[in-house]
Amino acid sequence: MKLTFIGADHEVTGSCHFLEAAGMNILIDYGMEQGKNIYENMPLPVRPSDIDYVFLTHAHIDHSGNLPLLAIGGFTGQIFATPATCDLCDIMLLDSAGIQEFEAEWRNRKGKRKGDAPYIPYYTTADAERILQHFVEVPYGIVQEVCPGIKIRFNDVGHLLGSAAIEIWVEEEGIRRKLVFSGDVGNSNQPLVKDPTMIEDADYVIIESTYGDRSHPPRTDYVSQLAEVIQRTFDRGGNVVIPSFAVGRTQEMLYFFRQIKEQGLIRGHEDFEVYMDSPLALKATGIFNEHTADCFDEEAQKLIKAGVNPIAFPGLRHATTSDESKEINFDNRPKIIISASGMCEAGRIKHHLKHNLWRSDSTILFVGYQAEGTLGRKLVDGAKEINLFHEPIVVAAEICQLPGVSGHADREGLVEWARGFHAKPLRCFVVHGEDTVTDIFAGVLKEQLGWDTMAPYSGTVYDLAANVCVKETTGIPFVKRDTEGNPVVSKERVSTPYLRLEKTAERLLAIIHANRGLANKDIAKFADQLNALCDKWDR
């Protein structure tokens, strides 16, 4: 009965934990790292084909984005998540794969003339489609027996539609333990989603710490603040460009825009248009509308009962195709453009930044967390010039952040959620925070609640039955390496063809093992086919 820490340890993204219990290998989240990579993450301790289950806290890519890699490696197990998370992953993982395929095509088109080596996407749409077949829906509040010795329950944690803190009961050799993974704890009083649910007891708590070292600014009137930014920008004749996460934050902003329109807070530009330039955001908005009963808060429910769609209003425009996206920047009227990605790392937002950053009349409005090393963080930190599409762009636009709009609880919110436990856990592990923040928040919980806390690095292994750390690691600074293990001097993450080939080989081996009981005739045929393939490539 062991817990191994894999990702988002002294880092904010790439959440992943590996649980060995009741003879099963389980992942809790398998997220993609985004932004600056600080420390090396240990690889999964077992092959993807040996993983039995995945328990997924929510659909954000830094928690779900690596799941298609399991399909490449031959995963045949089940992925448990809430119904809304399953629906969101249907679009988000396919979108992630599509972005990577598009980027690979673009890079290869540019690099071919230079003689560069082919750029291979991290995974493909086909990989994402395969992994989506393994999802299993579990509604909030239901105790689900996964297998003998393991039960789970998802609790609404108020971060994103469908997001959950997961209770896991495990029993092995007569020893019982209960773990609670917080996922990302939501900020209270957010539009649309409910406040975080409290959980009464646990032997071990694994808690995030994104804002564990700070407090959100005093809660203000978001709608009035947003209206002020829009008003002064429109009066200058500029655009308000909002880099926004397509799932969650975009829908919240639509909620605010509806209120601004309804209350007539913009003068002289009453019929302003809002362009939602993200196919993913459009699909996600549809999913939000499908989960009003199980996920929306009381205020949003009242609007729906009154016949009002909380996230729709006159003047809302959708840009689905790339041509429609391009046309937005040829319209000279002041407008709001809300586009992904939220940290400006990929997607259509980069094109809108290219057309608006140099304009002193426009505003770039950030409404979410900007991880260290991302383009969004550079702009927020005051960059005077950036590079987009290999072209220097002067930053002349107003750079603005809307304070307090965060999907994450701050230090006080995290402590309040932790206070919901009626008794101290045996130990609390602090994860999902910037390097020093995890240690700071571990100290906060120890000081205020008297908890025994630990901020583990990737590779740390904890014996849950004995309540003892059997392997404690320190952070190994990240160094990019090639397939031969040699350091690579590069600012960009490149997925090599050889890595993909290795993962495919793992999947093949899993298939061979799974077909051990086939008739000899079929096994011989299979072997002949593989040998023919080997002969073709055995140079």
C-alpha positions in Angstrom: 0.0 0.0 0.0 2.2 2.8 -1.3 1.8 6.3 -2.8 4.4 7.6 -5.3 4.5 11.2 -6.2 5.1 11.7 -9.9 4.0 15.2 -11.1 3.1 18.7 -9.8 5.5 18.3 -6.9 7.0 21.7 -6.2 5.5 22.6 -9.5 2.0 23.9 -10.5 1.2 21.7 -13.5 1.5 18.1 -14.6 -0.5 16.5 -11.7 0.1 12.8 -11.3 0.2 10.3 -8.4 0.7 6.6 -8.4 -1.2 4.4 -5.9 -0.4 0.7 -5.3 -3.2 -0.9 -3.2 -5.2 -4.1 -3.1 -3.0 -5.5 -5.8 -3.9 -2.7 -8.2 -1.9 0.0 -10.0 -3.8 3.3 -10.0 -3.1 6.8 -11.3 -4.7 9.8 -9.8 -4.6 12.3 -12.6 -2.1 12.2 -15.5 -1.6 15.8 -16.4 0.5 17.6 -19.0 3.2 20.0 -17.8 2.6 23.6 -19.0 4.8 26.6 -18.8 8.3 26.5 -17.3 9.5 23.0 -16.3 11.5 23.3 -13.0 12.2 19.7 -11.9 12.6 16.4 -13.5 9.5 14.2 -13.1 10.2 10.5 -12.5 8.6 8.2 -15.2 5.6 6.1 -14.3 6.9 3.2 -12.2 5.0 0.6 -14.4 4.2 0.4 -18.1 0.9 1.9 -19.2 -0.4 -1.6 -19.9 0.1 -2.5 -16.2 -2.1 0.4 -14.9 -5.5 -0.9 -13.9 -7.4 2.4 -13.1 -7.2 6.1 -13.4 -9.1 8.4 -11.0 -9.5 11.8 -12.6 -10.2 14.9 -10.5 -11.2 17.2 -13.4 -10.7 17.9 -17.1 -8.1 20.7 -17.2 -5.2 19.6 -19.3 -2.6 19.9 -16.5 -4.6 17.1 -14.8 -5.8 15.1 -17.9 -3.6 16.0 -20.8 -1.2 13.0 -20.7 -3.9 10.4 -20.7 -3.6 9.6 -24.5 -0.1 8.5 -23.8 -1.6 5.6 -21.9 -3.4 4.5 -25.1 -0.1 4.5 -27.0 1.4 2.3 -24.3 -1.4 -0.3 -24.3 -3.6 0.8 -21.4 -6.7 -1.4 -21.1 -8.1 -0.3 -17.8 -10.8 2.2 -16.7 -10.8 5.9 -16.1 -13.3 7.0 -13.5 -14.5 10.6 -13.5 -17.7 12.6 -13.0 -20.2 12.8 -16.0 -19.3 16.5 -16.7 -15.6 15.7 -16.6 -16.1 12.8 -19.0 -18.0 15.1 -21.4 -15.4 17.9 -21.1 -12.5 15.4 -21.7 -14.3 14.3 -24.9 -13.6 17.7 -26.4 -10.5 18.8 -24.5 -8.3 15.8 -25.2 -9.2 15.9 -28.9 -8.5 19.6 -29.0 -5.2 19.1 -27.3 -4.3 16.5 -29.9 -5.5 18.7 -32.7 -3.3 21.6 -31.5 -0.3 19.4 -31.4 -0.9 18.0 -34.8 -1.5 21.4 -36.3 1.7 22.7 -34.6 3.7 19.7 -36.0 2.3 20.4 -39.5 3.2 24.1 -39.2 6.7 23.4 -37.9 7.5 20.8 -40.5 6.3 23.0 -43.3 8.7 25.7 -42.1 11.5 23.4 -41.1 11.6 21.4 -44.3 13.2 24.3 -46.1 15.9 24.5 -43.4 16.5 20.7 -43.4 15.3 20.4 -39.8 14.4 17.0 -38.4 10.7 16.2 -38.4 8.7 17.4 -35.4 6.4 14.7 -34.1 3.3 15.6 -32.1 3.2 14.4 -28.5 0.2 12.3 -29.4 -2.4 12.3 -32.1 -6.2 12.5 -32.5 -6.3 8.8 -32.9 -4.5 8.3 -29.5 -7.0 10.7 -27.8 -10.0 8.9 -29.4 -8.7 5.5 -28.1 -8.3 6.7 -24.5 -11.8 8.2 -24.5 -13.2 4.8 -24.8 -12.0 3.9 -21.3 -13.9 6.6 -19.4 -16.5 5.6 -16.8 -19.0 8.1 -15.3 -19.5 8.3 -11.6 -21.9 11.0 -10.3 -21.1 13.2 -7.3 -21.8 11.6 -3.9 -22.0 8.0 -5.0 -19.7 5.5 -3.3 -18.4 3.4 -6.2 -16.7 0.0 -5.6 -14.0 -0.1 -8.2 -12.8 -3.6 -7.3 -12.4 -5.7 -4.1 -10.5 -3.5 -1.6 -11.0 -0.1 -3.4 -13.9 2.3 -3.2 -14.1 5.9 -4.4 -16.4 8.9 -4.1 -16.4 12.2 -6.0 -17.2 15.4 -4.2 -17.9 18.7 -5.9 -14.8 20.9 -5.1 -16.1 24.1 -6.9 -13.2 24.6 -9.3 -14.6 23.7 -12.7 -17.7 22.1 -14.0 -17.4 18.5 -12.9 -14.3 19.0 -10.8 -14.0 16.8 -7.7 -12.0 16.0 -4.6 -11.8 12.2 -4.5 -12.2 10.0 -1.5 -10.4 6.7 -1.9 -10.9 3.8 0.6 -8.3 1.1 0.3 -8.0 -2.3 2.1 -5.0 -4.6 1.9 -4.1 -7.5 4.1 -6.6 -6.4 6.7 -5.3 -2.8 6.9 -7.7 0.0 5.9 -6.7 3.5 4.9 -8.7 6.4 3.4 -7.0 9.0 1.1 -8.5 12.3 -0.1 -7.1 14.0 -3.1 -8.3 17.6 -3.2 -7.8 18.1 -7.0 -8.0 21.9 -7.5 -10.0 23.5 -4.7 -12.3 26.2 -6.1 -12.7 29.8 -5.0 -15.9 30.5 -3.1 -18.8 32.5 -4.6 -17.8 31.9 -8.2 -20.4 32.3 -10.9 -22.1 29.2 -12.1 -20.3 26.5 -10.1 -21.0 25.5 -6.5 -18.8 26.2 -3.5 -16.4 23.5 -2.5 -17.8 20.5 -0.5 -16.3 19.7 2.8 -15.0 16.2 3.6 -15.2 14.9 7.2 -12.3 12.5 7.6 -9.2 11.0 6.0 -6.1 9.2 7.0 -4.1 11.0 4.3 -4.9 14.3 2.6 -3.2 15.3 -0.7 -3.9 19.0 -1.1 -3.1 21.5 -3.8 -1.3 24.8 -3.0 -1.5 27.0 -6.1 -2.2 30.1 -4.0 -1.0 28.7 -0.7 1.3 31.6 0.0 -1.1 34.5 -0.7 -4.6 35.9 -0.3 -6.8 37.0 -3.1 -7.5 40.8 -3.0 -10.6 41.8 -1.1 -13.7 40.7 -3.1 -14.8 43.5 -5.3 -17.6 44.1 -7.8 -16.2 42.1 -10.7 -18.9 43.3 -13.0 -18.2 47.0 -12.4 -14.5 46.5 -12.7 -14.8 44.7 -15.9 -17.2 47.4 -17.2 -14.6 50.1 -16.4 -11.9 48.3 -18.4 -14.3 47.9 -21.4 -15.5 51.4 -21.2 -12.1 53.1 -21.2 -10.8 50.8 -24.0 -13.9 51.3 -26.2 -13.6 55.1 -25.6 -10.1 54.9 -27.0 -11.3 53.0 -30.0 -9.5 49.8 -29.1 -10.3 46.2 -28.5 -10.4 44.3 -25.3 -8.6 41.0 -25.8 -9.1 38.4 -23.1 -6.8 35.3 -23.1 -9.0 32.8 -21.4 -9.2 29.2 -20.6 -11.8 27.8 -23.0 -13.4 25.7 -20.3 -14.5 27.3 -17.1 -13.1 30.8 -17.3 -14.7 31.7 -20.6 -18.1 30.7 -19.4 -17.7 32.8 -16.2 -16.8 35.8 -18.4 -19.9 35.3 -20.5 -21.9 35.3 -17.2 -20.3 38.7 -16.4 -20.9 40.1 -19.9 -24.6 39.2 -19.7 -24.8 41.2 -16.5 -23.0 44.2 -18.0 -25.4 44.2 -20.9 -28.5 43.6 -18.7 -27.5 46.5 -16.4 -26.5 48.9 -19.2 -23.1 49.6 -17.7 -21.4 50.5 -21.0 -22.3 54.0 -22.3 -22.0 55.0 -25.9 -21.2 51.4 -27.1 -24.3 49.7 -25.8 -24.5 47.3 -28.7 -20.9 46.1 -28.4 -20.1 42.6 -29.6 -18.3 39.8 -27.8 -16.4 37.4 -30.1 -15.9 34.0 -28.5 -13.1 32.8 -30.8 -12.6 29.2 -29.7 -14.3 26.1 -31.1 -13.4 24.4 -27.9 -15.0 27.2 -25.8 -18.2 26.9 -28.0 -18.4 23.1 -27.4 -17.6 23.6 -23.7 -20.4 26.1 -23.3 -22.8 23.6 -24.8 -21.6 21.0 -22.2 -22.1 23.6 -19.4 -25.7 24.0 -20.6 -26.2 20.2 -20.4 -25.1 20.0 -16.7 -27.1 22.8 -15.1 -28.9 20.4 -12.8 -25.9 18.6 -11.3 -23.3 21.4 -11.4 -24.8 24.9 -11.4 -25.1 26.9 -8.2 -28.3 28.2 -6.7 -28.1 31.7 -8.3 -27.6 30.2 -11.8 -30.4 27.7 -11.2 -32.8 30.6 -10.4 -32.0 32.3 -13.7 -32.6 29.1 -15.6 -36.0 28.6 -13.9 -36.8 32.2 -14.9 -36.1 31.3 -18.5 -32.7 33.2 -18.6 -29.6 31.5 -20.0 -26.9 32.7 -17.6 -24.2 32.5 -20.3 -25.9 34.0 -23.4 -26.8 37.5 -24.4 -27.4 39.7 -27.5 -24.2 40.5 -29.3 -22.5 37.2 -28.6 -20.7 36.1 -31.7 -19.0 32.8 -32.4 -15.9 32.3 -34.6 -15.7 28.7 -35.5 -13.5 28.5 -38.6 -10.1 30.0 -39.1 -11.5 32.4 -41.7 -14.1 33.7 -39.2 -11.3 34.1 -36.7 -9.2 36.2 -39.2 -12.2 38.4 -40.1 -12.4 39.6 -36.5 -9.2 41.6 -36.9 -10.5 43.3 -40.1 -13.5 44.7 -38.2 -12.4 48.2 -37.0 -15.2 48.6 -34.4 -14.2 48.3 -30.8 -15.1 44.8 -29.5 -14.3 42.1 -27.0 -12.3 39.1 -28.2 -12.1 36.2 -25.8 -9.9 33.4 -27.0 -7.8 30.5 -25.8 -5.3 29.6 -24.5 -5.5 31.3 -21.1 -1.8 31.6 -20.7 -1.2 32.6 -24.4 0.9 29.5 -25.1 -1.1 28.2 -28.1 -4.2 28.6 -30.1 -5.9 31.6 -31.7 -5.1 34.0 -28.9 -1.6 34.4 -30.3 -3.0 35.8 -33.6 -5.1 38.3 -31.7 -2.1 39.4 -29.6 -0.2 39.9 -32.8 -2.9 42.3 -34.1 -3.5 44.1 -30.8 -0.4 44.2 -28.6 1.2 47.0 -30.6 -1.9 49.1 -30.4 -1.9 51.7 -27.6 -5.7 51.9 -27.8 -6.3 48.2 -27.0 -6.3 46.3 -23.8 -5.0 42.8 -23.0 -7.0 41.7 -20.0 -5.9 38.7 -18.0 -8.5 37.0 -15.9 -6.7 33.8 -14.7 -3.5 32.4 -13.3 -0.4 32.8 -15.4 2.2 30.1 -14.8 5.9 31.0 -14.6 7.6 30.7 -18.0 4.4 31.3 -20.1 3.9 34.2 -22.5 1.0 35.4 -20.4 3.3 35.6 -17.3 5.8 37.6 -19.3 3.2 40.1 -20.4 1.8 40.4 -16.8 5.4 40.9 -15.5 5.8 43.9 -17.8 7.6 42.7 -21.0 8.2 45.5 -23.4 8.6 43.3 -26.4 7.8 39.7 -27.2 8.2 37.3 -30.1 5.2 35.9 -31.9 5.6 33.7 -35.0 9.3 34.5 -35.1 8.5 38.2 -35.3 9.2 40.9 -32.6 6.1 42.7 -31.3 6.2 45.8 -29.3 3.9 45.8 -26.3 2.0 49.1 -26.4 -1.4 47.9 -25.4 -2.7 48.4 -21.8 -1.9 45.2 -19.9 -4.5 44.6 -17.2 -5.4 41.9 -14.7 -8.8 41.6 -13.1 -8.0 40.9 -9.5 -9.9 38.3 -7.5 -11.2 36.4 -10.5 -9.6 33.0 -9.8 -10.9 29.5 -10.0 -8.5 28.5 -7.2 -9.0 29.1 -3.5 -6.4 31.3 -1.9 -4.5 30.5 1.3 -7.5 31.2 3.5 -9.8 29.2 1.2 -7.5 26.2 1.3 -7.2 26.3 5.1 -10.9 26.6 5.4 -11.4 23.5 3.2 -8.8 21.7 5.3 -10.7 22.7 8.5 -13.6 20.6 7.2 -11.9 17.5 8.4 -13.1 16.7 11.9 -9.8 15.1 12.9 -6.2 15.5 12.0 -5.1 13.1 9.2 -2.1 10.9 9.8 -0.2 13.0 7.3 -0.9 15.7 4.7 1.0 16.0 1.5 1.2 19.5 -0.2 1.4 19.5 -4.0 0.5 21.5 -7.0 2.3 24.8 -6.1 5.3 26.7 -7.2 8.6 25.5 -5.7 8.7 27.5 -2.5 4.9 27.8 -2.2 4.5 24.1 -1.3 6.8 24.5 1.6 5.2 27.7 2.7 1.7 26.2 2.7 2.9 23.0 4.4 4.1 25.3 7.2 0.7 27.2 7.3 -1.2 23.9 7.8 1.2 22.8 10.5 1.0 26.1 12.3 -2.8 26.7 12.0 -4.2 23.2 12.2 -1.4 21.3 13.8 -1.2 18.9 10.9 1.9 16.7 10.1 2.7 18.0 6.7 5.2 17.2 3.9 5.9 18.8 0.5 7.3 15.9 -1.5 9.4 16.0 -4.7 8.8 13.8 -7.6 9.9 10.2 -6.9 9.1 10.3 -3.2 7.4 7.0 -2.1 5.2 6.8 1.0 4.1 3.6 2.8 0.5 4.2 3.7 0.0 1.1 5.8 3.1 1.9 8.0 2.7 5.7 7.8 6.4 6.1 6.9 8.3 7.6 4.0 10.3 4.8 2.4 12.0 7.0 -0.2 12.4 10.8 0.1 13.8 12.6 -2.9 15.0 16.1 -3.6 14.3 18.2 -6.6 16.4 17.4 -9.7 16.6 20.5 -12.0 15.0 19.8 -15.3 17.4 19.2 -18.2 16.0 18.5 -21.7 17.6 15.3 -23.1 17.6 13.6 -26.5 16.8 9.9 -27.0 20.4 9.0 -26.2 20.2 10.8 -22.8 22.4 13.7 -23.8 21.4 17.2 -22.7 19.6 19.3 -25.4 20.0 23.0 -25.5 16.5 24.0 -26.5 13.7 26.2 -25.2 11.0 24.0 -26.6 9.7 20.6 -25.8 10.1 18.3 -28.8 8.6 14.8 -28.8 10.9 12.5 -30.8 9.7 9.8 -33.2 11.9 7.3 -31.2 9.9 8.0 -28.0 6.7 7.3 -29.8 8.1 4.1 -31.2 9.1 2.9 -27.8 5.6 3.5 -26.4 4.1 1.7 -29.4 6.4 -1.3 -28.6 5.1 -1.3 -25.0 1.6 -1.5 -26.4 2.6 -4.4 -28.7 4.1 -6.3 -25.8 0.8 -5.8 -23.9 -1.2 -7.2 -26.8 1.1 -10.2 -27.0 0.6 -11.0 -23.3 -3.1 -10.5 -23.6 -3.3 -13.0 -26.4 -1.4 -15.8 -24.6 -4.4 -18.1 -24.7 -5.0 -17.9 -28.5 -5.0 -21.0 -30.6 -1.6 -22.0 -31.8 -2.6 -21.4 -35.4 -3.6 -17.8 -34.6 -0.4 -17.2 -32.6 1.7 -18.5 -35.4 0.0 -16.2 -37.9 0.5 -13.2 -35.6 4.2 -14.1 -35.2 4.6 -14.3 -38.9 3.1 -10.9 -39.4 5.3 -9.4 -36.8 8.4 -11.1 -38.3 7.5 -9.8 -41.7 7.3 -6.3 -40.3 10.6 -6.7 -38.5 12.3 -7.9 -41.7 11.1 -4.8 -43.5 12.7 -2.5 -40.9 15.8 -4.6 -39.9 18.4 -2.6 -41.8 
